[in-house]
């Protein structure tokens, strides 16, 4: 009973709109979301890869699918997912090696991850999709 | 007795290190692929197919796919362990995850060696 009383008196701050996730936190949840998204899209990506290599007819068909405006937006999103997962993953490997674990360094490296992954996404998207 | 549960992570360093080893393999492949694709600039079916007809790229691409699937297994399993509490459902999701990933691995081999 005493335990219950203590639990009830604990301060709560679950007013979600007022809780602001710091940038490394946003990077972290996006690392998970991007990984899950890429996992779910694996069959589509394998299907496109198969078509692109099977014959010149299926290659042309894949080119048609990929050229659709909606497909371009989805693929641009997947390129960003990949690049974010890639850059954030390298940051995590460095953190594993105790590189940049201080608060300021960790905040700076998460900014770098966002800048580099978005830049790479735009460059690759421009080259491949448009 | 150590309290080990069937749908846990098996409490070892093995998966932790494999997740990182596969990540490094995928990162290296990503750089190689971007350099090769940038150099070849494949604008035709023949040029695109030529990239993967090359023995080294076929081997590297296969290694990349296997790394993706193993890496995905560990990551997706972690997601199930974090959000799915009922052991039966969690086990089911894990089995489905392994099943599709093993299937994808066979599919990837077929794509690369039947092209």
gemmi code that builds the backbone of each chain (N, CA, C; Angstrom):
import gemmi

chains = {
    "A": [
        ("UNK", (0.831, -1.204, 0.000), (0.000, 0.000, 0.000), (0.868, 1.258, 0.000)),
        ("UNK", (1.918, 1.228, 0.811), (2.822, 2.382, 0.872), (3.434, 2.638, -0.504)),
        ("UNK", (3.789, 1.528, -1.186), (4.376, 1.653, -2.516), (3.428, 2.351, -3.476)),
        ("UNK", (2.156, 1.949, -3.397), (1.143, 2.557, -4.262), (1.064, 4.064, -4.027)),
        ("UNK", (1.095, 4.436, -2.733), (0.981, 5.856, -2.396), (2.143, 6.645, -2.995)),
        ("UNK", (3.346, 6.056, -2.905), (4.521, 6.726, -3.477), (4.369, 6.858, -4.990)),
        ("UNK", (3.929, 5.762, -5.618), (3.769, 5.775, -7.074), (2.798, 6.873, -7.488)),
        ("UNK", (1.713, 7.029, -6.718), (0.691, 8.013, -7.093), (1.208, 9.437, -6.952)),
        ("UNK", (2.155, 9.636, -6.003), (2.652, 11.000, -5.782), (3.806, 11.372, -6.720)),
        ("UNK", (4.223, 10.431, -7.514), (5.327, 10.736, -8.432), (4.897, 11.799, -9.442)),
        ("UNK", (5.775, 12.764, -9.697), (5.405, 13.777, -10.698), (5.343, 13.152, -12.094)),
        ("UNK", (4.337, 13.557, -12.829), (4.194, 13.032, -14.188), (4.312, 14.177, -15.175)),
        ("UNK", (5.011, 13.912, -16.263), (5.016, 14.894, -17.338), (4.795, 14.152, -18.639)),
        ("UNK", (3.532, 13.803, -18.874), (3.227, 13.081, -20.103), (2.404, 13.957, -21.040)),
        ("UNK", (2.575, 15.279, -20.878), (1.923, 16.209, -21.792), (2.774, 16.220, -23.065)),
        ("UNK", (2.488, 15.240, -23.942), (3.383, 14.962, -25.064), (3.768, 16.177, -25.914)),
        ("UNK", (2.805, 17.092, -26.215), (3.216, 18.228, -27.059), (4.278, 19.121, -26.417)),
        ("UNK", (4.423, 19.040, -25.078), (5.415, 19.893, -24.431), (6.759, 19.196, -24.273)),
        ("UNK", (6.811, 17.886, -24.584), (8.076, 17.166, -24.479), (8.791, 17.278, -25.815)),
        ("UNK", (9.967, 17.922, -25.798), (10.703, 18.076, -27.053), (11.888, 17.128, -27.061)),
        ("UNK", (11.896, 16.260, -28.060), (12.984, 15.300, -28.191), (14.212, 16.046, -28.731)),
        ("UNK", (15.374, 15.914, -28.095), (16.575, 16.559, -28.648), (16.974, 15.915, -29.981)),
        ("UNK", (17.803, 16.620, -30.754), (18.154, 16.148, -32.104), (18.722, 14.722, -32.124)),
        ("UNK", (19.644, 14.363, -31.205), (20.129, 12.975, -31.223), (18.992, 11.964, -30.985)),
        ("UNK", (17.951, 12.395, -30.254), (16.790, 11.529, -30.029), (15.968, 11.361, -31.292)),
        ("UNK", (15.806, 12.464, -32.022), (15.074, 12.401, -33.297), (15.839, 11.514, -34.273)),
        ("UNK", (17.166, 11.685, -34.292), (18.017, 10.842, -35.137), (17.820, 9.375, -34.793)),
        ("UNK", (17.762, 9.091, -33.492), (17.643, 7.712, -33.021), (16.329, 7.072, -33.457)),
        ("UNK", (15.206, 7.791, -33.249), (13.920, 7.184, -33.613), (13.801, 7.072, -35.120)),
        ("UNK", (14.400, 8.030, -35.855), (14.386, 7.925, -37.320), (15.258, 6.763, -37.803)),
        ("UNK", (16.279, 6.425, -37.016), (17.117, 5.269, -37.359), (16.253, 4.004, -37.324)),
        ("UNK", (15.410, 3.919, -36.299), (14.519, 2.767, -36.174), (13.437, 2.780, -37.249)),
        ("UNK", (12.800, 3.955, -37.421), (11.713, 4.075, -38.403), (12.234, 3.776, -39.817)),
        ("UNK", (13.412, 4.314, -40.147), (13.955, 4.091, -41.490), (14.308, 2.620, -41.692)),
        ("UNK", (14.853, 1.989, -40.659), (15.173, 0.562, -40.757), (13.925, -0.270, -40.965)),
        ("UNK", (12.877, 0.039, -40.201), (11.614, -0.693, -40.330), (11.005, -0.459, -41.712)),
        ("UNK", (11.054, 0.781, -42.183), (10.494, 1.113, -43.497), (11.228, 0.374, -44.612)),
        ("UNK", (12.548, 0.347, -44.528), (13.329, -0.354, -45.547), (13.045, -1.851, -45.499)),
        ("UNK", (12.901, -2.397, -44.294), (12.573, -3.824, -44.160), (11.243, -4.132, -44.844)),
        ("UNK", (10.230, -3.272, -44.581), (8.902, -3.516, -45.152), (8.909, -3.381, -46.676)),
        ("UNK", (9.792, -2.539, -47.203), (9.833, -2.326, -48.653), (10.754, -3.311, -49.370)),
        ("UNK", (11.435, -4.192, -48.624), (12.369, -5.143, -49.246), (11.766, -5.922, -50.420)),
        ("UNK", (10.535, -6.466, -50.279), (10.015, -7.231, -51.420), (9.830, -6.367, -52.665)),
        ("UNK", (9.404, -5.117, -52.479), (9.221, -4.219, -53.627), (10.573, -3.911, -54.273)),
        ("UNK", (11.573, -3.647, -53.418), (12.903, -3.313, -53.936), (13.528, -4.514, -54.663)),
        ("UNK", (13.343, -5.723, -54.093), (13.865, -6.928, -54.755), (13.153, -7.163, -56.078)),
        ("UNK", (11.855, -6.894, -56.101), (11.064, -7.064, -57.319), (11.554, -6.107, -58.412)),
        ("UNK", (11.824, -4.856, -58.027), (12.344, -3.873, -58.984), (13.740, -4.285, -59.465)),
        ("UNK", (14.571, -4.766, -58.519), (15.931, -5.186, -58.864), (15.878, -6.366, -59.841)),
        ("UNK", (14.973, -7.311, -59.569), (14.815, -8.467, -60.440), (14.419, -8.024, -61.847)),
        ("UNK", (13.416, -7.156, -61.917), (12.953, -6.678, -63.219), (14.037, -5.940, -63.975)),
        ("UNK", (14.848, -5.173, -63.248), (15.882, -4.370, -63.908), (16.962, -5.242, -64.528)),
        ("UNK", (17.109, -6.496, -64.064), (18.184, -7.365, -64.545), (17.709, -8.523, -65.420)),
        ("UNK", (16.399, -8.817, -65.400), (15.919, -10.037, -66.063), (16.027, -9.948, -67.581)),
        ("UNK", (15.489, -8.902, -68.186), (15.525, -8.768, -69.647), (15.356, -7.301, -70.004)),
        ("UNK", (15.614, -6.965, -71.255), (15.498, -5.553, -71.643), (14.046, -5.089, -71.567)),
        ("UNK", (13.083, -6.030, -71.769), (11.661, -5.666, -71.661), (11.300, -5.321, -70.217)),
        ("UNK", (11.708, -6.199, -69.270), (11.390, -5.931, -67.860), (12.154, -4.707, -67.360)),
        ("UNK", (13.358, -4.491, -67.916), (14.133, -3.287, -67.566), (13.344, -2.040, -67.943)),
        ("UNK", (12.767, -2.063, -69.151), (11.963, -0.915, -69.618), (10.722, -0.753, -68.746)),
        ("UNK", (10.119, -1.894, -68.338), (8.928, -1.832, -67.489), (9.269, -1.214, -66.132)),
        ("UNK", (10.401, -1.623, -65.552), (10.846, -1.062, -64.270), (11.096, 0.435, -64.411)),
        ("UNK", (11.717, 0.817, -65.540), (11.970, 2.233, -65.802), (10.653, 3.013, -65.826)),
        ("UNK", (9.627, 2.373, -66.391), (8.303, 3.009, -66.437), (7.717, 3.192, -65.051)),
        ("UNK", (7.801, 2.131, -64.233), (7.278, 2.189, -62.863), (8.015, 3.267, -62.066)),
        ("UNK", (9.342, 3.236, -62.147), (10.178, 4.167, -61.375), (9.970, 5.609, -61.848)),
        ("UNK", (9.553, 5.763, -63.109), (9.355, 7.099, -63.660), (8.046, 7.755, -63.249)),
        ("UNK", (7.143, 6.965, -62.676), (5.852, 7.525, -62.238), (6.076, 8.529, -61.103)),
        ("UNK", (5.410, 9.685, -61.145), (5.636, 10.716, -60.118), (5.468, 10.211, -58.679)),
        ("UNK", (4.454, 9.367, -58.444), (4.238, 8.849, -57.080), (5.406, 7.945, -56.677)),
        ("UNK", (5.836, 7.091, -57.620), (6.963, 6.183, -57.345), (8.223, 6.988, -57.057)),
        ("UNK", (8.394, 8.098, -57.768), (9.578, 8.934, -57.548), (9.610, 9.478, -56.124)),
        ("UNK", (8.452, 9.914, -55.631), (8.385, 10.448, -54.265), (8.701, 9.339, -53.253)),
        ("UNK", (8.090, 8.153, -53.477), (8.331, 7.022, -52.565), (9.808, 6.637, -52.584)),
        ("UNK", (10.384, 6.554, -53.783), (11.790, 6.156, -53.899), (12.723, 7.203, -53.289)),
        ("UNK", (12.364, 8.480, -53.468), (13.174, 9.533, -52.841), (13.141, 9.369, -51.313)),
        ("UNK", (11.955, 9.041, -50.783), (11.818, 8.785, -49.346), (12.667, 7.600, -48.913)),
        ("UNK", (12.693, 6.537, -49.749), (13.481, 5.349, -49.409), (14.978, 5.638, -49.491)),
        ("UNK", (15.368, 6.476, -50.472), (16.786, 6.865, -50.562), (17.175, 7.631, -49.298)),
        ("UNK", (16.269, 8.517, -48.851), (16.552, 9.255, -47.607), (16.629, 8.307, -46.413)),
        ("UNK", (15.677, 7.344, -46.333), (15.712, 6.333, -45.268), (17.071, 5.626, -45.268)),
        ("UNK", (17.515, 5.203, -46.472), (18.777, 4.470, -46.575), (19.937, 5.350, -46.124)),
        ("UNK", (19.959, 6.582, -46.645), (21.082, 7.475, -46.338), (21.091, 7.881, -44.859)),
        ("UNK", (19.892, 8.082, -44.287), (19.834, 8.399, -42.862), (20.332, 7.207, -42.033)),
        ("UNK", (19.844, 6.015, -42.390), (20.244, 4.817, -41.656), (21.759, 4.597, -41.772)),
        ("UNK", (22.281, 4.851, -42.978), (23.718, 4.719, -43.272), (24.538, 5.710, -42.431)),
        ("UNK", (24.192, 7.007, -42.497), (24.967, 8.035, -41.794), (24.812, 7.899, -40.270)),
        ("UNK", (23.576, 7.691, -39.823), (23.355, 7.533, -38.379), (24.056, 6.271, -37.878)),
        ("UNK", (24.079, 5.235, -38.722), (24.744, 3.982, -38.359), (26.243, 4.181, -38.172)),
        ("UNK", (26.856, 4.956, -39.071), (28.296, 5.244, -38.930), (28.541, 6.019, -37.629)),
        ("UNK", (27.606, 6.961, -37.315), (27.724, 7.708, -36.055), (27.663, 6.756, -34.856)),
        ("UNK", (26.762, 5.773, -34.937), (26.646, 4.817, -33.822), (27.898, 3.952, -33.694)),
        ("UNK", (28.483, 3.584, -34.856), (29.721, 2.795, -34.802), (30.823, 3.600, -34.108)),
        ("UNK", (30.876, 4.906, -34.404), (31.882, 5.760, -33.752), (31.578, 5.893, -32.254)),
        ("UNK", (30.280, 6.017, -31.914), (29.913, 6.090, -30.485), (30.309, 4.799, -29.766)),
        ("UNK", (30.152, 3.656, -30.466), (30.576, 2.371, -29.888), (32.061, 2.398, -29.540)),
        ("UNK", (32.838, 3.134, -30.359), (34.280, 3.239, -30.125), (34.607, 4.394, -29.187)),
        ("UNK", (33.565, 4.955, -28.552), (33.707, 6.069, -27.598), (34.241, 7.331, -28.259)),
        ("UNK", (33.937, 7.480, -29.556), (34.314, 8.715, -30.259), (33.090, 9.645, -30.246)),
        ("UNK", (33.279, 10.847, -29.729), (32.207, 11.846, -29.762), (31.066, 11.566, -28.809)),
        ("UNK", (31.353, 11.020, -27.640), (30.275, 10.702, -26.701), (29.908, 11.869, -25.796)),
        ("UNK", (30.698, 12.952, -25.809), (30.333, 14.110, -24.984), (29.120, 14.789, -25.613)),
        ("UNK", (28.336, 15.481, -24.761), (27.054, 16.039, -25.198), (27.199, 16.935, -26.420)),
        ("UNK", (28.147, 17.864, -26.356), (28.298, 18.818, -27.463), (28.673, 18.103, -28.759)),
        ("UNK", (29.629, 17.150, -28.648), (30.074, 16.398, -29.833), (28.924, 15.567, -30.392)),
        ("UNK", (28.126, 14.966, -29.495), (27.014, 14.125, -29.939), (25.954, 14.968, -30.647)),
        ("UNK", (25.720, 16.180, -30.133), (24.753, 17.073, -30.784), (25.253, 17.508, -32.148)),
        ("UNK", (26.547, 17.842, -32.216), (27.132, 18.278, -33.488), (27.081, 17.152, -34.514)),
        ("UNK", (27.454, 15.915, -34.076), (27.491, 14.809, -35.034), (26.086, 14.471, -35.532)),
        ("UNK", (25.049, 14.673, -34.680), (23.698, 14.397, -35.188), (23.281, 15.451, -36.215)),
        ("UNK", (23.728, 16.686, -36.034), (23.468, 17.716, -37.060), (24.150, 17.336, -38.374)),
        ("UNK", (25.405, 16.837, -38.254), (26.152, 16.437, -39.451), (25.431, 15.301, -40.174)),
        ("UNK", (24.913, 14.329, -39.383), (24.195, 13.199, -39.978), (23.008, 13.701, -40.801)),
        ("UNK", (22.215, 14.616, -40.225), (21.048, 15.129, -40.960), (21.491, 15.866, -42.223)),
        ("UNK", (22.511, 16.727, -42.091), (22.958, 17.527, -43.243), (23.482, 16.626, -44.358)),
        ("UNK", (24.348, 15.661, -43.989), (24.978, 14.811, -45.007), (23.951, 13.885, -45.653)),
        ("UNK", (23.072, 13.287, -44.833), (22.119, 12.325, -45.406), (21.117, 13.029, -46.324)),
        ("UNK", (20.684, 14.230, -45.950), (19.741, 14.959, -46.808), (20.448, 15.411, -48.091)),
        ("UNK", (21.699, 15.865, -47.969), (22.453, 16.285, -49.161), (22.646, 15.102, -50.114)),
        ("UNK", (23.062, 13.935, -49.579), (23.260, 12.748, -50.411), (21.951, 12.324, -51.078)),
        ("UNK", (20.847, 12.425, -50.328), (19.539, 12.056, -50.876), (19.200, 12.940, -52.069)),
        ("UNK", (19.424, 14.238, -51.928), (19.092, 15.169, -53.010), (19.987, 14.930, -54.227)),
        ("UNK", (21.289, 14.673, -53.977), (22.222, 14.444, -55.095), (21.838, 13.162, -55.848)),
        ("UNK", (21.627, 12.059, -55.087), (21.310, 10.781, -55.722), (19.926, 10.858, -56.379)),
        ("UNK", (18.973, 11.481, -55.686), (17.632, 11.640, -56.249), (17.673, 12.412, -57.563)),
        ("UNK", (18.461, 13.474, -57.585), (18.567, 14.296, -58.802), (19.195, 13.501, -59.939)),
        ("UNK", (20.198, 12.679, -59.607), (20.910, 11.891, -60.626), (20.046, 10.768, -61.180)),
        ("UNK", (19.350, 10.052, -60.248), (18.692, 8.807, -60.638), (17.225, 9.022, -61.018)),
        ("UNK", (16.534, 9.891, -60.285), (15.084, 9.984, -60.459), (14.653, 11.127, -61.369)),
        ("UNK", (15.434, 12.236, -61.389), (14.995, 13.364, -62.222), (15.983, 13.728, -63.315)),
    ],
    "B": [
        ("UNK", (18.944, -20.073, -11.124), (18.917, -20.225, -12.580), (18.751, -18.869, -13.242)),
        ("UNK", (19.486, -18.661, -14.318), (19.355, -17.414, -15.074), (17.987, -17.412, -15.750)),
        ("UNK", (17.294, -16.272, -15.645), (15.952, -16.209, -16.206), (15.996, -15.883, -17.697)),
        ("UNK", (16.135, -16.921, -18.505), (16.194, -16.717, -19.958), (14.831, -17.012, -20.555)),
        ("UNK", (14.366, -16.109, -21.424), (13.084, -16.370, -22.069), (13.288, -16.706, -23.546)),
        ("UNK", (12.371, -17.532, -24.050), (12.476, -18.054, -25.415), (12.531, -16.936, -26.451)),
        ("UNK", (11.738, -15.870, -26.230), (11.637, -14.817, -27.244), (12.552, -13.632, -26.918)),
        ("UNK", (13.612, -13.871, -26.161), (14.584, -12.836, -25.854), (15.684, -12.788, -26.903)),
        ("UNK", (16.753, -12.052, -26.585), (17.818, -11.835, -27.557), (18.945, -12.852, -27.420)),
        ("UNK", (18.770, -13.827, -26.559), (19.754, -14.861, -26.267), (21.017, -14.318, -25.606)),
        ("UNK", (20.947, -13.019, -25.192), (21.853, -12.473, -24.197), (23.331, -12.605, -24.499)),
        ("UNK", (23.698, -12.582, -25.766), (25.118, -12.722, -26.062), (25.650, -11.541, -26.844)),
        ("UNK", (26.932, -11.556, -27.040), (27.577, -10.530, -27.849), (27.430, -10.810, -29.340)),
        ("UNK", (27.051, -12.073, -29.647), (27.061, -12.523, -31.044), (26.223, -11.616, -31.946)),
        ("UNK", (24.959, -11.409, -31.584), (24.091, -10.601, -32.437), (24.558, -9.152, -32.483)),
        ("UNK", (25.019, -8.667, -31.332), (25.509, -7.287, -31.262), (26.650, -7.082, -32.244)),
        ("UNK", (27.604, -8.013, -32.255), (28.764, -7.854, -33.145), (28.378, -8.123, -34.592)),
        ("UNK", (27.455, -9.067, -34.832), (27.038, -9.344, -36.225), (26.312, -8.132, -36.807)),
        ("UNK", (25.496, -7.451, -35.975), (24.805, -6.261, -36.459), (25.812, -5.213, -36.930)),
        ("UNK", (26.912, -5.074, -36.188), (27.929, -4.096, -36.552), (28.801, -4.567, -37.720)),
        ("UNK", (29.137, -5.866, -37.736), (29.942, -6.389, -38.845), (29.181, -6.270, -40.167)),
        ("UNK", (27.892, -6.636, -40.156), (27.093, -6.530, -41.384), (26.935, -5.067, -41.785)),
        ("UNK", (26.834, -4.168, -40.786), (26.722, -2.732, -41.076), (27.965, -2.250, -41.820)),
        ("UNK", (29.135, -2.710, -41.383), (30.380, -2.278, -42.033), (30.450, -2.826, -43.464)),
        ("UNK", (30.055, -4.096, -43.636), (30.036, -4.681, -44.986), (29.104, -3.873, -45.896)),
        ("UNK", (27.898, -3.544, -45.397), (26.926, -2.785, -46.207), (27.443, -1.385, -46.514)),
        ("UNK", (28.104, -0.763, -45.527), (28.623, 0.597, -45.742), (29.698, 0.592, -46.826)),
        ("UNK", (30.607, -0.401, -46.756), (31.668, -0.488, -47.769), (31.050, -0.749, -49.142)),
        ("UNK", (30.080, -1.677, -49.187), (29.435, -1.977, -50.472), (28.745, -0.737, -51.039)),
        ("UNK", (28.086, 0.033, -50.164), (27.369, 1.236, -50.608), (28.330, 2.190, -51.308)),
        ("UNK", (29.514, 2.378, -50.722), (30.507, 3.269, -51.324), (30.982, 2.688, -52.661)),
        ("UNK", (31.304, 1.372, -52.673), (31.759, 0.729, -53.915), (30.690, 0.873, -54.999)),
        ("UNK", (29.432, 0.586, -54.633), (28.349, 0.639, -55.623), (28.178, 2.054, -56.181)),
        ("UNK", (28.209, 3.050, -55.284), (28.023, 4.434, -55.740), (29.160, 4.856, -56.670)),
        ("UNK", (30.392, 4.414, -56.358), (31.544, 4.745, -57.208), (31.406, 4.056, -58.572)),
        ("UNK", (31.077, 2.749, -58.547), (30.943, 1.992, -59.804), (29.793, 2.553, -60.647)),
        ("UNK", (28.627, 2.753, -59.998), (27.469, 3.258, -60.732), (27.752, 4.664, -61.264)),
        ("UNK", (28.475, 5.448, -60.485), (28.836, 6.799, -60.928), (29.779, 6.766, -62.125)),
        ("UNK", (30.718, 5.795, -62.099), (31.692, 5.689, -63.188), (31.049, 5.136, -64.450)),
        ("UNK", (30.217, 4.075, -64.298), (29.586, 3.443, -65.467), (28.457, 4.327, -66.009)),
        ("UNK", (27.759, 5.034, -65.112), (26.579, 5.842, -65.461), (25.637, 5.055, -66.374)),
        ("UNK", (25.086, 3.921, -65.855), (24.314, 3.020, -66.720), (23.008, 3.674, -67.188)),
        ("UNK", (22.919, 3.892, -68.520), (21.686, 4.462, -69.060), (20.948, 3.455, -69.934)),
        ("UNK", (21.530, 2.239, -70.049), (20.867, 1.198, -70.848), (20.825, -0.090, -70.041)),
        ("UNK", (19.973, -1.026, -70.509), (19.870, -2.331, -69.852), (21.217, -3.045, -69.838)),
        ("UNK", (21.924, -3.013, -70.984), (23.206, -3.721, -71.100), (24.224, -3.183, -70.095)),
        ("UNK", (24.288, -1.855, -69.976), (25.259, -1.245, -69.058), (24.926, -1.579, -67.605)),
        ("UNK", (23.634, -1.517, -67.261), (23.175, -1.826, -65.900), (23.447, -3.287, -65.556)),
        ("UNK", (23.111, -4.188, -66.500), (23.327, -5.606, -66.300), (24.821, -5.915, -66.201)),
        ("UNK", (25.613, -5.162, -66.979), (27.056, -5.361, -66.997), (27.687, -5.180, -65.621)),
        ("UNK", (27.137, -4.255, -64.839), (27.664, -4.015, -63.483), (27.612, -5.307, -62.669)),
        ("UNK", (26.463, -5.996, -62.746), (26.260, -7.181, -61.895), (26.724, -8.473, -62.564)),
        ("UNK", (27.061, -8.391, -63.858), (27.619, -9.558, -64.542), (29.087, -9.727, -64.151)),
        ("UNK", (29.719, -8.624, -63.756), (31.108, -8.664, -63.280), (31.219, -9.552, -62.042)),
        ("UNK", (32.216, -10.455, -62.072), (32.345, -11.441, -60.994), (32.480, -10.837, -59.613)),
        ("UNK", (33.322, -9.796, -59.500), (33.508, -9.186, -58.185), (32.223, -8.540, -57.686)),
        ("UNK", (31.536, -7.797, -58.584), (30.314, -7.107, -58.162), (29.205, -8.100, -57.800)),
        ("UNK", (29.169, -9.227, -58.515), (28.172, -10.254, -58.199), (28.414, -10.791, -56.788)),
        ("UNK", (29.677, -11.102, -56.517), (30.051, -11.601, -55.183), (29.745, -10.549, -54.114)),
        ("UNK", (30.156, -9.285, -54.373), (29.968, -8.217, -53.388), (28.481, -7.937, -53.173)),
        ("UNK", (27.698, -7.980, -54.260), (26.261, -7.720, -54.146), (25.574, -8.825, -53.341)),
        ("UNK", (26.005, -10.069, -53.585), (25.461, -11.191, -52.819), (25.777, -11.020, -51.329)),
        ("UNK", (27.029, -10.668, -51.044), (27.445, -10.451, -49.653), (26.632, -9.313, -49.020)),
        ("UNK", (26.380, -8.260, -49.813), (25.569, -7.135, -49.352), (24.158, -7.605, -48.995)),
        ("UNK", (23.545, -8.389, -49.883), (22.180, -8.859, -49.624), (22.116, -9.703, -48.348)),
        ("UNK", (23.063, -10.631, -48.199), (23.071, -11.486, -47.006), (23.238, -10.613, -45.761)),
        ("UNK", (24.094, -9.578, -45.854), (24.289, -8.663, -44.726), (23.008, -7.906, -44.409)),
        ("UNK", (22.317, -7.440, -45.460), (21.041, -6.730, -45.264), (20.063, -7.623, -44.503)),
        ("UNK", (19.956, -8.895, -44.936), (18.933, -9.760, -44.348), (19.275, -10.124, -42.899)),
        ("UNK", (20.544, -10.381, -42.631), (20.933, -10.721, -41.253), (20.775, -9.483, -40.353)),
        ("UNK", (21.217, -8.336, -40.868), (21.116, -7.073, -40.138), (19.643, -6.744, -39.853)),
        ("UNK", (18.802, -6.960, -40.867), (17.368, -6.691, -40.717), (16.762, -7.615, -39.665)),
        ("UNK", (17.208, -8.866, -39.639), (16.689, -9.800, -38.636), (16.940, -9.254, -37.222)),
        ("UNK", (18.175, -8.826, -36.954), (18.509, -8.357, -35.599), (17.724, -7.085, -35.266)),
        ("UNK", (17.651, -6.153, -36.235), (16.951, -4.899, -35.989), (15.458, -5.087, -35.809)),
        ("UNK", (14.849, -5.900, -36.663), (13.397, -6.104, -36.579), (13.055, -6.899, -35.315)),
        ("UNK", (13.915, -7.864, -34.975), (13.708, -8.620, -33.735), (13.728, -7.680, -32.527)),
        ("UNK", (14.654, -6.705, -32.551), (14.707, -5.731, -31.456), (13.400, -4.936, -31.369)),
        ("UNK", (12.837, -4.598, -32.529), (11.573, -3.855, -32.546), (10.459, -4.707, -31.931)),
        ("UNK", (10.384, -5.971, -32.319), (9.349, -6.858, -31.730), (9.554, -6.969, -30.217)),
        ("UNK", (10.826, -7.087, -29.791), (11.083, -7.256, -28.346), (10.694, -5.991, -27.570)),
        ("UNK", (10.811, -4.820, -28.223), (10.481, -3.576, -27.533), (8.979, -3.340, -27.434)),
        ("UNK", (8.240, -3.701, -28.491), (6.837, -3.265, -28.546), (5.827, -4.386, -28.411)),
        ("UNK", (6.223, -5.631, -28.657), (5.240, -6.724, -28.575), (5.499, -7.531, -27.315)),
        ("UNK", (4.581, -7.409, -26.357), (4.791, -8.051, -25.056), (4.301, -9.499, -24.986)),
        ("UNK", (3.126, -9.841, -25.574), (2.687, -11.250, -25.449), (3.676, -12.186, -26.145)),
        ("UNK", (4.180, -13.184, -25.400), (5.248, -14.054, -25.911), (4.836, -14.793, -27.179)),
        ("UNK", (3.573, -15.241, -27.235), (3.122, -16.010, -28.395), (3.144, -15.182, -29.663)),
        ("UNK", (2.597, -13.959, -29.566), (2.557, -13.068, -30.725), (3.968, -12.662, -31.152)),
        ("UNK", (4.806, -12.406, -30.124), (6.190, -12.010, -30.417), (6.915, -13.147, -31.151)),
        ("UNK", (6.709, -14.360, -30.685), (7.336, -15.514, -31.334), (6.858, -15.640, -32.773)),
        ("UNK", (5.540, -15.438, -32.971), (4.975, -15.524, -34.316), (5.620, -14.487, -35.238)),
        ("UNK", (5.722, -13.238, -34.745), (6.322, -12.171, -35.564), (7.782, -12.479, -35.887)),
        ("UNK", (8.498, -13.056, -34.907), (9.898, -13.422, -35.137), (10.004, -14.509, -36.203)),
        ("UNK", (9.115, -15.510, -36.113), (9.163, -16.610, -37.085), (8.841, -16.088, -38.484)),
        ("UNK", (7.810, -15.218, -38.570), (7.451, -14.642, -39.875), (8.627, -13.842, -40.433)),
        ("UNK", (9.290, -13.083, -39.559), (10.431, -12.255, -39.984), (11.552, -13.136, -40.537)),
        ("UNK", (11.911, -14.177, -39.801), (12.959, -15.087, -40.274), (12.539, -15.725, -41.594)),
        ("UNK", (11.277, -16.150, -41.664), (10.802, -16.851, -42.866), (10.914, -15.956, -44.096)),
        ("UNK", (10.430, -14.698, -43.999), (10.503, -13.842, -45.191), (11.959, -13.530, -45.542)),
        ("UNK", (12.799, -13.323, -44.543), (14.196, -12.968, -44.836), (14.948, -14.128, -45.481)),
        ("UNK", (14.682, -15.354, -45.027), (15.318, -16.517, -45.664), (14.815, -16.638, -47.102)),
        ("UNK", (13.515, -16.393, -47.283), (12.950, -16.400, -48.636), (13.598, -15.356, -49.529)),
        ("UNK", (13.776, -14.145, -48.988), (14.420, -13.073, -49.761), (15.838, -13.466, -50.162)),
        ("UNK", (16.538, -14.166, -49.262), (17.925, -14.573, -49.554), (17.949, -15.499, -50.769)),
        ("UNK", (17.009, -16.457, -50.808), (16.910, -17.348, -51.969), (16.573, -16.573, -53.229)),
        ("UNK", (15.650, -15.627, -53.083), (15.231, -14.792, -54.212), (16.422, -13.981, -54.745)),
        ("UNK", (17.210, -13.412, -53.836), (18.356, -12.588, -54.238), (19.375, -13.432, -55.018)),
        ("UNK", (19.600, -14.677, -54.560), (20.523, -15.577, -55.275), (19.999, -15.823, -56.685)),
        ("UNK", (18.701, -16.085, -56.777), (18.092, -16.353, -58.077), (18.236, -15.151, -59.012)),
        ("UNK", (17.998, -13.937, -58.485), (18.116, -12.717, -59.303), (19.538, -12.581, -59.838)),
        ("UNK", (20.517, -12.802, -58.952), (21.908, -12.551, -59.342), (22.464, -13.617, -60.284)),
        ("UNK", (22.042, -14.876, -60.107), (22.655, -15.936, -60.909), (21.813, -16.401, -62.097)),
        ("UNK", (20.586, -15.880, -62.196), (19.782, -16.244, -63.373), (19.686, -15.094, -64.369)),
        ("UNK", (20.338, -13.980, -64.062), (20.217, -12.827, -64.967), (20.990, -13.076, -66.266)),
    ],
}
model = gemmi.Model(1)
for chain_id, residues in chains.items():
    chain = gemmi.Chain(chain_id)
    for i, (resn, *xyz) in enumerate(residues, 1):
        res = gemmi.Residue()
        res.name, res.seqid = resn, gemmi.SeqId(i, " ")
        for name, pos in zip(("N", "CA", "C"), xyz):
            atom = gemmi.Atom()
            atom.name, atom.element = name, gemmi.Element(name[0])
            atom.pos, atom.b_iso = gemmi.Position(*pos), 0.0
            res.add_atom(atom)
        chain.add_residue(res)
    model.add_chain(chain)
structure = gemmi.Structure()
structure.add_model(model)
structure.setup_entities()
